[in-house]
Amino acid sequence: MASLEVSRSPRRSRRELEVRSPRQNKYSVLLPTYNERENLPLIVWLLVKSFSESGINYEIIIIDDGSPDGTRDVAEQLEKIYGSDRILLRPREKKLGLGTAYIHGMKHATGNYIIIMDADLSHHEAKGG
């Protein structure tokens, strides 16, 4: 006769598991840019500060659509300042649109959570929009 073992540990909901081990999660923030040279350093600094203070694992993926104002140069400097493991520039040669920029960013994301934001400071970095 086959025996059936019953687990004696209580089942935990998915939410309880997420709350219990948030440091195991990684968040990928997608930041499409077009002519955001002035806003980009501030939004990146705010995101880095918020994630770092919370002890959250993250990456910020900047998708520049060929900005003529030097946004790409600023993004390259941010990669050097914060490290290419945290700030990833994934540029495109010309303006192809917001939706396809998010799709492009998702292809490069390594986090198990993806956050989409605008780089124009219209979303609050700590409140998720």
The first five atom37 places (N, CA, C, CB, O) and aatype in JSON, in Angstrom:
{
  "aatype": [12, 0, 15, 10, 6, 19, 15, 1, 15, 14, 1, 1, 15, 1, 1, 6, 10, 6, 19, 1, 15, 14, 1, 5, 2, 11, 18, 15, 19, 10, 10, 14, 16, 18, 2, 6, 1, 6, 2, 10, 14, 10, 9, 19, 17, 10, 10, 19, 11, 15, 13, 15, 6, 15, 7, 9, 2, 18, 6, 9, 9, 9, 9, 3, 3, 7, 15, 14, 3, 7, 16, 1, 3, 19, 0, 6, 5, 10, 6, 11, 9, 18, 7, 15, 3, 1, 9, 10, 10, 1, 14, 1, 6, 11, 11, 10, 7, 10, 7, 16, 0, 18, 9, 8, 7, 12, 11, 8, 0, 16, 7, 2, 18, 9, 9, 9, 12, 3, 0, 3, 10, 15, 8, 8, 6, 0, 11, 7, 7],
  "atom_mask": [
    [1, 1, 1, 1, 1],
    [1, 1, 1, 1, 1],
    [1, 1, 1, 1, 1],
    [1, 1, 1, 1, 1],
    [1, 1, 1, 1, 1],
    [1, 1, 1, 1, 1],
    [1, 1, 1, 1, 1],
    [1, 1, 1, 1, 1],
    [1, 1, 1, 1, 1],
    [1, 1, 1, 1, 1],
    [1, 1, 1, 1, 1],
    [1, 1, 1, 1, 1],
    [1, 1, 1, 1, 1],
    [1, 1, 1, 1, 1],
    [1, 1, 1, 1, 1],
    [1, 1, 1, 1, 1],
    [1, 1, 1, 1, 1],
    [1, 1, 1, 1, 1],
    [1, 1, 1, 1, 1],
    [1, 1, 1, 1, 1],
    [1, 1, 1, 1, 1],
    [1, 1, 1, 1, 1],
    [1, 1, 1, 1, 1],
    [1, 1, 1, 1, 1],
    [1, 1, 1, 1, 1],
    [1, 1, 1, 1, 1],
    [1, 1, 1, 1, 1],
    [1, 1, 1, 1, 1],
    [1, 1, 1, 1, 1],
    [1, 1, 1, 1, 1],
    [1, 1, 1, 1, 1],
    [1, 1, 1, 1, 1],
    [1, 1, 1, 1, 1],
    [1, 1, 1, 1, 1],
    [1, 1, 1, 1, 1],
    [1, 1, 1, 1, 1],
    [1, 1, 1, 1, 1],
    [1, 1, 1, 1, 1],
    [1, 1, 1, 1, 1],
    [1, 1, 1, 1, 1],
    [1, 1, 1, 1, 1],
    [1, 1, 1, 1, 1],
    [1, 1, 1, 1, 1],
    [1, 1, 1, 1, 1],
    [1, 1, 1, 1, 1],
    [1, 1, 1, 1, 1],
    [1, 1, 1, 1, 1],
    [1, 1, 1, 1, 1],
    [1, 1, 1, 1, 1],
    [1, 1, 1, 1, 1],
    [1, 1, 1, 1, 1],
    [1, 1, 1, 1, 1],
    [1, 1, 1, 1, 1],
    [1, 1, 1, 1, 1],
    [1, 1, 1, 0, 1],
    [1, 1, 1, 1, 1],
    [1, 1, 1, 1, 1],
    [1, 1, 1, 1, 1],
    [1, 1, 1, 1, 1],
    [1, 1, 1, 1, 1],
    [1, 1, 1, 1, 1],
    [1, 1, 1, 1, 1],
    [1, 1, 1, 1, 1],
    [1, 1, 1, 1, 1],
    [1, 1, 1, 1, 1],
    [1, 1, 1, 0, 1],
    [1, 1, 1, 1, 1],
    [1, 1, 1, 1, 1],
    [1, 1, 1, 1, 1],
    [1, 1, 1, 0, 1],
    [1, 1, 1, 1, 1],
    [1, 1, 1, 1, 1],
    [1, 1, 1, 1, 1],
    [1, 1, 1, 1, 1],
    [1, 1, 1, 1, 1],
    [1, 1, 1, 1, 1],
    [1, 1, 1, 1, 1],
    [1, 1, 1, 1, 1],
    [1, 1, 1, 1, 1],
    [1, 1, 1, 1, 1],
    [1, 1, 1, 1, 1],
    [1, 1, 1, 1, 1],
    [1, 1, 1, 0, 1],
    [1, 1, 1, 1, 1],
    [1, 1, 1, 1, 1],
    [1, 1, 1, 1, 1],
    [1, 1, 1, 1, 1],
    [1, 1, 1, 1, 1],
    [1, 1, 1, 1, 1],
    [1, 1, 1, 1, 1],
    [1, 1, 1, 1, 1],
    [1, 1, 1, 1, 1],
    [1, 1, 1, 1, 1],
    [1, 1, 1, 1, 1],
    [1, 1, 1, 1, 1],
    [1, 1, 1, 1, 1],
    [1, 1, 1, 0, 1],
    [1, 1, 1, 1, 1],
    [1, 1, 1, 0, 1],
    [1, 1, 1, 1, 1],
    [1, 1, 1, 1, 1],
    [1, 1, 1, 1, 1],
    [1, 1, 1, 1, 1],
    [1, 1, 1, 1, 1],
    [1, 1, 1, 0, 1],
    [1, 1, 1, 1, 1],
    [1, 1, 1, 1, 1],
    [1, 1, 1, 1, 1],
    [1, 1, 1, 1, 1],
    [1, 1, 1, 1, 1],
    [1, 1, 1, 0, 1],
    [1, 1, 1, 1, 1],
    [1, 1, 1, 1, 1],
    [1, 1, 1, 1, 1],
    [1, 1, 1, 1, 1],
    [1, 1, 1, 1, 1],
    [1, 1, 1, 1, 1],
    [1, 1, 1, 1, 1],
    [1, 1, 1, 1, 1],
    [1, 1, 1, 1, 1],
    [1, 1, 1, 1, 1],
    [1, 1, 1, 1, 1],
    [1, 1, 1, 1, 1],
    [1, 1, 1, 1, 1],
    [1, 1, 1, 1, 1],
    [1, 1, 1, 1, 1],
    [1, 1, 1, 1, 1],
    [1, 1, 1, 0, 1],
    [1, 1, 1, 0, 1]
  ],
  "atom_positions": [
    [[0.84, -1.16, 0.0], [0.0, 0.0, 0.0], [0.9, 1.23, 0.0], [-0.97, -0.01, 1.21], [1.81, 1.34, 0.82]],
    [[0.64, 2.16, -0.9], [1.43, 3.38, -1.01], [1.03, 4.35, 0.07], [1.26, 4.02, -2.38], [-0.15, 4.48, 0.42]],
    [[2.02, 5.03, 0.6], [1.7, 6.03, 1.63], [1.74, 7.42, 1.0], [2.69, 5.95, 2.83], [2.49, 7.67, 0.06]],
    [[0.95, 8.29, 1.53], [0.86, 9.66, 1.05], [1.37, 10.58, 2.15], [-0.6, 10.01, 0.65], [0.83, 10.61, 3.25]],
    [[2.41, 11.35, 1.83], [2.95, 12.28, 2.81], [2.22, 13.61, 2.69], [4.47, 12.47, 2.63], [1.97, 14.1, 1.59]],
    [[1.91, 14.18, 3.81], [1.24, 15.47, 3.84], [2.22, 16.48, 4.42], [-0.08, 15.42, 4.68], [2.83, 16.25, 5.46]],
    [[2.36, 17.59, 3.73], [3.25, 18.64, 4.21], [2.66, 19.28, 5.46], [3.49, 19.72, 3.12], [1.47, 19.62, 5.49]],
    [[3.48, 19.43, 6.48], [3.01, 20.02, 7.72], [3.28, 21.53, 7.78], [3.67, 19.33, 8.89], [2.79, 22.21, 8.69]],
    [[4.04, 22.03, 6.85], [4.29, 23.48, 6.86], [3.11, 24.18, 6.2], [5.62, 23.83, 6.13], [2.57, 23.7, 5.21]],
    [[2.7, 25.32, 6.75], [1.56, 26.04, 6.18], [1.9, 26.57, 4.81], [1.12, 27.18, 7.1], [3.03, 26.98, 4.55]],
    [[0.91, 26.57, 3.93], [1.12, 27.12, 2.59], [1.17, 28.63, 2.68], [0.0, 26.66, 1.62], [0.39, 29.24, 3.41]],
    [[2.07, 29.21, 1.94], [2.2, 30.66, 1.93], [1.71, 31.19, 0.59], [3.66, 31.09, 2.2], [1.94, 30.58, -0.45]],
    [[1.07, 32.3, 0.65], [0.6, 32.93, -0.59], [1.79, 33.53, -1.32], [-0.48, 34.01, -0.29], [2.85, 33.74, -0.74]],
    [[1.59, 33.81, -2.59], [2.64, 34.44, -3.4], [3.04, 35.78, -2.79], [2.17, 34.62, -4.86], [4.22, 36.13, -2.76]],
    [[2.05, 36.54, -2.32], [2.32, 37.85, -1.72], [3.19, 37.7, -0.47], [1.0, 38.56, -1.37], [4.12, 38.49, -0.28]],
    [[2.91, 36.72, 0.37], [3.73, 36.51, 1.57], [5.16, 36.18, 1.2], [3.14, 35.38, 2.42], [6.1, 36.64, 1.87]],
    [[5.35, 35.41, 0.15], [6.71, 35.06, -0.28], [7.44, 36.29, -0.81], [6.68, 33.96, -1.36], [8.63, 36.47, -0.55]],
    [[6.72, 37.16, -1.55], [7.34, 38.37, -2.06], [7.73, 39.31, -0.93], [6.4, 39.09, -3.03], [8.81, 39.91, -0.95]],
    [[6.86, 39.43, 0.06], [7.14, 40.3, 1.19], [8.31, 39.76, 1.99], [5.9, 40.45, 2.09], [9.13, 40.53, 2.5]],
    [[8.39, 38.46, 2.1], [9.43, 37.84, 2.91], [10.81, 37.98, 2.31], [9.12, 36.39, 3.11], [11.78, 38.08, 3.05]],
    [[10.94, 38.0, 0.98], [12.26, 38.02, 0.38], [12.36, 39.03, -0.77], [12.62, 36.63, -0.13], [12.61, 38.63, -1.91]],
    [[12.16, 40.32, -0.5], [12.2, 41.3, -1.58], [13.58, 41.47, -2.2], [11.73, 42.62, -1.07], [13.68, 41.89, -3.36]],
    [[14.63, 41.16, -1.47], [15.97, 41.34, -2.01], [16.3, 40.32, -3.1], [16.99, 41.24, -0.89], [17.26, 40.5, -3.85]],
    [[15.53, 39.27, -3.19], [15.76, 38.29, -4.24], [15.17, 38.75, -5.57], [15.18, 36.94, -3.84], [15.51, 38.21, -6.62]],
    [[14.28, 39.73, -5.52], [13.67, 40.26, -6.73], [14.59, 41.28, -7.38], [12.3, 40.88, -6.43], [15.44, 41.88, -6.71]],
    [[14.41, 41.47, -8.67], [15.15, 42.5, -9.39], [14.15, 43.29, -10.22], [16.27, 41.87, -10.3], [13.27, 42.73, -10.88]],
    [[14.29, 44.61, -10.16], [13.4, 45.5, -10.87], [14.14, 46.12, -12.05], [12.84, 46.59, -9.94], [15.24, 46.65, -11.89]],
    [[13.53, 46.06, -13.22], [14.08, 46.7, -14.42], [13.2, 47.91, -14.74], [14.14, 45.7, -15.64], [12.01, 47.76, -15.0]],
    [[13.8, 49.09, -14.71], [13.07, 50.32, -15.04], [13.41, 50.68, -16.48], [13.44, 51.48, -14.06], [14.58, 50.84, -16.83]],
    [[12.39, 50.82, -17.3], [12.58, 51.2, -18.69], [12.32, 52.69, -18.83], [11.64, 50.38, -19.64], [11.25, 53.18, -18.48]],
    [[13.31, 53.41, -19.34], [13.22, 54.86, -19.51], [13.45, 55.23, -20.98], [14.24, 55.59, -18.61], [14.59, 55.47, -21.38]],
    [[12.4, 55.28, -21.78], [12.57, 55.76, -23.15], [12.85, 57.27, -23.13], [11.3, 55.46, -24.01], [12.26, 58.0, -22.35]],
    [[13.75, 57.71, -23.98], [14.09, 59.12, -24.02], [14.1, 59.65, -25.43], [15.45, 59.36, -23.37], [14.45, 58.95, -26.39]],
    [[13.7, 60.9, -25.54], [13.86, 61.67, -26.77], [13.96, 63.12, -26.33], [12.67, 61.44, -27.8], [12.99, 63.7, -25.85]],
    [[15.13, 63.7, -26.5], [15.41, 65.08, -26.07], [15.13, 65.28, -24.58], [14.57, 66.06, -26.89], [14.4, 66.19, -24.19]],
    [[15.73, 64.42, -23.77], [15.58, 64.5, -22.3], [16.93, 64.73, -21.62], [14.94, 63.2, -21.76], [17.15, 64.28, -20.49]],
    [[17.82, 65.41, -22.3], [19.17, 65.66, -21.78], [19.15, 66.31, -20.4], [19.94, 66.55, -22.75], [19.95, 65.96, -19.54]],
    [[18.25, 67.24, -20.19], [18.2, 67.95, -18.91], [17.52, 67.14, -17.81], [17.49, 69.27, -19.08], [17.92, 67.21, -16.65]],
    [[16.5, 66.38, -18.15], [15.75, 65.61, -17.14], [16.41, 64.29, -16.76], [14.36, 65.34, -17.65], [16.25, 63.83, -15.63]],
    [[17.13, 63.69, -17.68], [17.67, 62.35, -17.46], [18.54, 62.21, -16.21], [18.46, 61.93, -18.65], [18.35, 61.27, -15.44]],
    [[19.49, 63.12, -15.98], [20.31, 62.95, -14.76], [19.48, 63.0, -13.48], [21.38, 64.04, -14.71], [19.77, 62.27, -12.53]],
    [[18.47, 63.83, -13.45], [17.65, 63.95, -12.25], [16.79, 62.7, -12.02], [16.76, 65.18, -12.35], [16.75, 62.19, -10.9]],
    [[16.12, 62.22, -13.05], [15.27, 61.04, -12.86], [16.12, 59.82, -12.51], [14.45, 60.76, -14.14], [15.71, 59.0, -11.68]],
    [[17.3, 59.69, -13.11], [18.17, 58.56, -12.78], [18.65, 58.68, -11.34], [19.39, 58.51, -13.75], [18.64, 57.69, -10.6]],
    [[19.05, 59.87, -10.93], [19.5, 60.06, -9.54], [18.38, 59.73, -8.56], [19.97, 61.5, -9.32], [18.62, 59.06, -7.55]],
    [[17.16, 60.19, -8.83], [16.02, 59.9, -7.95], [15.74, 58.39, -7.87], [14.76, 60.64, -8.46], [15.48, 57.86, -6.78]],
    [[15.81, 57.72, -8.99], [15.58, 56.27, -9.0], [16.68, 55.53, -8.24], [15.51, 55.74, -10.44], [16.39, 54.67, -7.41]],
    [[17.93, 55.86, -8.51], [19.05, 55.22, -7.83], [18.94, 55.44, -6.32], [20.4, 55.76, -8.36], [19.13, 54.5, -5.54]],
    [[18.65, 56.66, -5.92], [18.51, 56.98, -4.5], [17.38, 56.17, -3.87], [18.24, 58.49, -4.32], [17.56, 55.58, -2.8]],
    [[16.24, 56.13, -4.51], [15.08, 55.41, -3.97], [15.36, 53.91, -3.84], [13.86, 55.64, -4.85], [15.08, 53.31, -2.8]],
    [[15.89, 53.3, -4.9], [16.2, 51.87, -4.86], [17.29, 51.56, -3.85], [16.62, 51.39, -6.25], [17.19, 50.58, -3.11]],
    [[18.34, 52.38, -3.82], [19.46, 52.13, -2.91], [19.03, 52.23, -1.46], [20.6, 53.1, -3.19], [19.41, 51.4, -0.63]],
    [[18.25, 53.25, -1.13], [17.77, 53.4, 0.24], [16.87, 52.25, 0.67], [17.03, 54.72, 0.39], [16.79, 51.92, 1.85]],
    [[16.18, 51.66, -0.28], [15.28, 50.55, 0.01], [15.97, 49.19, -0.02], [14.13, 50.55, -0.97], [15.39, 48.18, 0.37]],
    [[17.23, 49.16, -0.49], [17.96, 47.9, -0.6], [17.42, 47.0, -1.69], [0.0, 0.0, 0.0], [17.54, 45.77, -1.61]],
    [[16.85, 47.6, -2.72], [16.23, 46.84, -3.8], [17.22, 46.67, -4.95], [14.94, 47.53, -4.3], [17.92, 47.61, -5.33]],
    [[17.27, 45.46, -5.5], [18.1, 45.17, -6.65], [17.41, 45.73, -7.9], [18.36, 43.62, -6.79], [16.21, 45.52, -8.08]],
    [[18.15, 46.44, -8.74], [17.53, 47.12, -9.87], [18.51, 47.3, -11.03], [16.99, 48.47, -9.44], [19.72, 47.13, -10.89]],
    [[17.93, 47.66, -12.15], [18.68, 48.15, -13.3], [17.8, 49.19, -13.97], [19.06, 46.98, -14.3], [16.57, 49.09, -13.93]],
    [[18.42, 50.18, -14.58], [17.7, 51.22, -15.3], [18.15, 51.14, -16.76], [17.95, 52.65, -14.69], [19.33, 51.3, -17.06]],
    [[17.21, 50.88, -17.63], [17.51, 50.73, -19.05], [17.03, 51.99, -19.77], [16.84, 49.44, -19.65], [15.83, 52.28, -19.81]],
    [[17.97, 52.71, -20.34], [17.67, 53.94, -21.07], [17.6, 53.6, -22.55], [18.73, 55.05, -20.79], [18.56, 53.1, -23.13]],
    [[16.46, 53.89, -23.17], [16.26, 53.63, -24.59], [16.16, 54.98, -25.28], [14.98, 52.74, -24.85], [15.08, 55.58, -25.32]],
    [[17.25, 55.46, -25.82], [17.23, 56.75, -26.49], [16.94, 56.55, -27.97], [18.57, 57.51, -26.29], [17.55, 55.7, -28.63]],
    [[16.01, 57.35, -28.49], [15.6, 57.25, -29.89], [16.28, 58.29, -30.77], [14.09, 57.4, -30.0], [15.61, 59.06, -31.47]],
    [[17.59, 58.32, -30.73], [18.33, 59.22, -31.61], [18.12, 60.69, -31.32], [0.0, 0.0, 0.0], [18.01, 61.49, -32.24]],
    [[18.06, 61.05, -30.06], [17.85, 62.45, -29.66], [18.92, 63.35, -30.22], [17.81, 62.58, -28.14], [20.11, 63.06, -30.07]],
    [[18.53, 64.46, -30.88], [19.54, 65.38, -31.41], [20.11, 66.33, -30.36], [18.93, 66.19, -32.53], [21.03, 67.09, -30.67]],
    [[19.59, 66.31, -29.13], [20.03, 67.27, -28.1], [21.17, 66.77, -27.21], [18.87, 67.64, -27.23], [21.57, 67.47, -26.28]],
    [[21.7, 65.58, -27.48], [22.81, 65.06, -26.68], [22.37, 64.17, -25.53], [0.0, 0.0, 0.0], [23.17, 63.89, -24.63]],
    [[21.13, 63.7, -25.55], [20.65, 62.8, -24.5], [21.5, 61.54, -24.42], [19.18, 62.43, -24.76], [21.81, 61.06, -23.32]],
    [[21.89, 61.02, -25.55], [22.71, 59.79, -25.56], [24.04, 60.01, -24.85], [22.95, 59.32, -26.99], [24.5, 59.14, -24.12]],
    [[24.66, 61.16, -25.06], [25.93, 61.47, -24.39], [25.74, 61.5, -22.88], [26.49, 62.83, -24.89], [26.57, 60.99, -22.13]],
    [[24.64, 62.11, -22.44], [24.34, 62.17, -21.01], [24.14, 60.76, -20.47], [23.09, 63.04, -20.75], [24.63, 60.44, -19.39]],
    [[23.42, 59.93, -21.2], [23.19, 58.54, -20.77], [24.5, 57.77, -20.65], [22.24, 57.83, -21.74], [24.67, 56.98, -19.73]],
    [[25.4, 57.99, -21.58], [26.71, 57.34, -21.52], [27.48, 57.78, -20.27], [27.53, 57.65, -22.79], [28.16, 56.97, -19.64]],
    [[27.38, 59.06, -19.93], [28.04, 59.55, -18.71], [27.42, 58.92, -17.47], [27.95, 61.08, -18.63], [28.12, 58.58, -16.52]],
    [[26.1, 58.76, -17.47], [25.41, 58.14, -16.33], [25.82, 56.68, -16.16], [23.89, 58.25, -16.5], [25.94, 56.18, -15.04]],
    [[26.04, 55.99, -17.28], [26.55, 54.6, -17.23], [27.88, 54.56, -16.49], [26.7, 54.01, -18.65], [28.12, 53.68, -15.67]],
    [[28.75, 55.51, -16.79], [30.06, 55.56, -16.16], [29.96, 55.92, -14.68], [30.96, 56.56, -16.88], [30.67, 55.35, -13.85]],
    [[29.09, 56.84, -14.35], [28.94, 57.29, -12.96], [28.38, 56.2, -12.07], [28.05, 58.52, -12.9], [28.92, 55.92, -11.0]],
    [[27.29, 55.57, -12.5], [26.58, 54.6, -11.66], [26.96, 53.15, -11.95], [25.11, 54.76, -11.85], [26.62, 52.25, -11.17]],
    [[27.65, 52.91, -13.04], [28.07, 51.55, -13.39], [27.17, 50.94, -14.44], [0.0, 0.0, 0.0], [25.95, 51.11, -14.41]],
    [[27.79, 50.24, -15.36], [27.03, 49.65, -16.46], [26.21, 48.44, -16.04], [27.96, 49.26, -17.58], [25.45, 47.89, -16.84]],
    [[26.36, 48.01, -14.78], [25.5, 46.94, -14.28], [24.18, 47.51, -13.75], [26.22, 46.14, -13.17], [23.22, 46.76, -13.57]],
    [[24.12, 48.81, -13.51], [22.92, 49.48, -13.0], [22.23, 50.33, -14.07], [23.27, 50.36, -11.82], [21.0, 50.35, -14.16]],
    [[23.03, 51.02, -14.87], [22.5, 51.88, -15.93], [22.92, 51.29, -17.25], [23.0, 53.36, -15.78], [24.11, 51.15, -17.54]],
    [[21.94, 50.93, -18.06], [22.23, 50.32, -19.35], [21.64, 51.17, -20.46], [21.68, 48.88, -19.42], [20.43, 51.38, -20.49]],
    [[22.47, 51.65, -21.35], [22.01, 52.41, -22.5], [21.77, 51.45, -23.65], [23.03, 53.52, -22.89], [22.68, 50.72, -24.05]],
    [[20.56, 51.46, -24.16], [20.2, 50.61, -25.3], [19.56, 51.51, -26.35], [19.22, 49.45, -24.87], [18.34, 51.5, -26.53]],
    [[20.41, 52.3, -27.06], [19.89, 53.31, -27.99], [19.36, 52.72, -29.3], [20.97, 54.3, -28.3], [19.65, 51.58, -29.67]],
    [[18.57, 53.55, -29.96], [18.11, 53.24, -31.31], [18.49, 54.43, -32.19], [16.55, 52.96, -31.35], [18.62, 55.55, -31.69]],
    [[18.66, 54.2, -33.46], [19.2, 55.23, -34.36], [18.26, 56.39, -34.63], [19.58, 54.61, -35.65], [18.71, 57.51, -34.88]],
    [[16.95, 56.15, -34.58], [16.02, 57.23, -34.88], [14.76, 57.06, -34.05], [15.67, 57.26, -36.38], [14.55, 56.04, -33.4]],
    [[13.93, 58.08, -34.07], [12.69, 58.08, -33.3], [11.71, 57.08, -33.89], [12.06, 59.5, -33.26], [11.23, 57.24, -35.02]],
    [[11.42, 56.04, -33.12], [10.54, 54.97, -33.59], [9.26, 54.83, -32.77], [11.29, 53.66, -33.58], [8.42, 53.99, -33.07]],
    [[9.13, 55.64, -31.73], [7.89, 55.64, -30.96], [8.03, 55.01, -29.59], [0.0, 0.0, 0.0], [8.91, 54.19, -29.34]],
    [[7.14, 55.44, -28.7], [7.19, 55.03, -27.3], [6.91, 53.54, -27.12], [6.19, 55.82, -26.5], [7.63, 52.87, -26.37]],
    [[5.89, 53.02, -27.77], [5.55, 51.6, -27.62], [6.68, 50.67, -28.02], [0.0, 0.0, 0.0], [6.99, 49.72, -27.31]],
    [[7.29, 50.95, -29.16], [8.39, 50.09, -29.6], [9.64, 50.29, -28.74], [8.72, 50.37, -31.07], [10.47, 49.39, -28.62]],
    [[9.77, 51.47, -28.13], [10.89, 51.69, -27.2], [10.74, 50.8, -25.98], [10.97, 53.19, -26.77], [11.72, 50.21, -25.52]],
    [[9.51, 50.68, -25.45], [9.29, 49.79, -24.31], [9.56, 48.33, -24.7], [7.85, 49.95, -23.79], [10.15, 47.59, -23.92]],
    [[9.13, 47.94, -25.86], [9.38, 46.56, -26.33], [10.89, 46.32, -26.45], [8.68, 46.31, -27.7], [11.39, 45.27, -26.05]],
    [[11.6, 47.29, -27.0], [13.06, 47.2, -27.13], [13.71, 47.05, -25.75], [13.62, 48.44, -27.86], [14.61, 46.23, -25.56]],
    [[13.25, 47.85, -24.79], [13.78, 47.77, -23.44], [13.5, 46.44, -22.77], [0.0, 0.0, 0.0], [14.35, 45.91, -22.06]],
    [[12.3, 45.9, -22.99], [11.94, 44.61, -22.4], [12.85, 43.49, -22.89], [10.48, 44.27, -22.72], [13.14, 42.54, -22.15]],
    [[13.3, 43.59, -24.11], [14.2, 42.58, -24.66], [15.54, 42.56, -23.93], [14.43, 42.83, -26.14], [16.24, 41.54, -23.94]],
    [[15.9, 43.68, -23.31], [17.18, 43.78, -22.62], [17.05, 43.68, -21.1], [17.84, 45.09, -22.97], [18.06, 43.61, -20.4]],
    [[15.84, 43.65, -20.59], [15.6, 43.62, -19.15], [15.95, 42.26, -18.57], [14.14, 43.97, -18.83], [15.66, 41.22, -19.17]],
    [[16.58, 42.27, -17.4], [16.92, 41.01, -16.72], [16.16, 40.85, -15.4], [18.43, 40.94, -16.46], [16.3, 39.83, -14.73]],
    [[15.38, 41.84, -15.03], [14.62, 41.77, -13.78], [13.38, 40.91, -13.91], [0.0, 0.0, 0.0], [12.9, 40.65, -15.01]],
    [[12.87, 40.47, -12.76], [11.62, 39.72, -12.79], [10.41, 40.63, -12.63], [11.61, 38.65, -11.69], [9.27, 40.18, -12.68]],
    [[10.66, 41.94, -12.45], [9.62, 42.96, -12.48], [10.08, 44.06, -13.42], [9.31, 43.53, -11.05], [11.25, 44.44, -13.42]],
    [[9.16, 44.57, -14.22], [9.48, 45.65, -15.16], [8.62, 46.86, -14.83], [9.27, 45.21, -16.63], [7.4, 46.75, -14.67]],
    [[9.27, 48.0, -14.72], [8.6, 49.27, -14.46], [8.8, 50.14, -15.69], [9.14, 49.96, -13.16], [9.93, 50.34, -16.14]],
    [[7.71, 50.67, -16.23], [7.84, 51.56, -17.37], [7.56, 52.99, -16.89], [6.87, 51.15, -18.53], [6.58, 53.25, -16.19]],
    [[8.43, 53.9, -17.28], [8.32, 55.3, -16.87], [8.7, 56.2, -18.03], [9.22, 55.58, -15.65], [9.35, 55.78, -18.99]],
    [[8.28, 57.44, -17.92], [8.75, 58.46, -18.84], [9.93, 59.18, -18.17], [7.61, 59.47, -19.22], [9.98, 59.29, -16.94]],
    [[10.84, 59.65, -18.97], [12.01, 60.35, -18.43], [11.75, 61.83, -18.22], [13.21, 60.16, -19.35], [12.66, 62.56, -17.82]],
    [[10.54, 62.29, -18.49], [10.24, 63.71, -18.39], [9.76, 64.15, -17.01], [9.2, 64.07, -19.4], [9.23, 65.25, -16.85]],
    [[9.96, 63.29, -16.01], [9.6, 63.58, -14.61], [8.09, 63.64, -14.37], [10.23, 64.88, -14.17], [7.65, 64.21, -13.38]],
    [[7.3, 63.06, -15.29], [5.85, 63.06, -15.09], [5.42, 61.92, -14.17], [5.13, 62.94, -16.43], [4.27, 61.91, -13.72]],
    [[6.3, 60.97, -13.88], [6.02, 59.89, -12.94], [6.87, 60.1, -11.71], [6.31, 58.5, -13.57], [8.04, 60.47, -11.81]],
    [[6.28, 59.87, -10.55], [7.03, 60.0, -9.3], [7.79, 58.7, -9.06], [6.09, 60.32, -8.1], [7.19, 57.63, -9.04]],
    [[9.11, 58.79, -8.87], [9.96, 57.6, -8.76], [9.64, 56.72, -7.57], [11.39, 58.02, -8.69], [9.86, 55.51, -7.64]],
    [[9.12, 57.27, -6.49], [8.89, 56.46, -5.29], [7.45, 55.97, -5.18], [9.24, 57.27, -4.06], [7.15, 55.12, -4.34]],
    [[6.57, 56.49, -6.0], [5.16, 56.11, -5.89], [4.66, 55.34, -7.08], [4.33, 57.34, -5.7], [3.48, 54.98, -7.14]],
    [[5.53, 55.07, -8.04], [5.14, 54.27, -9.19], [4.14, 54.97, -10.1], [0.0, 0.0, 0.0], [3.29, 54.31, -10.69]],
    [[4.23, 56.27, -10.23], [3.38, 56.96, -11.2], [2.6, 57.97, -10.53], [0.0, 0.0, 0.0], [1.81, 58.67, -11.18]]
  ]
}
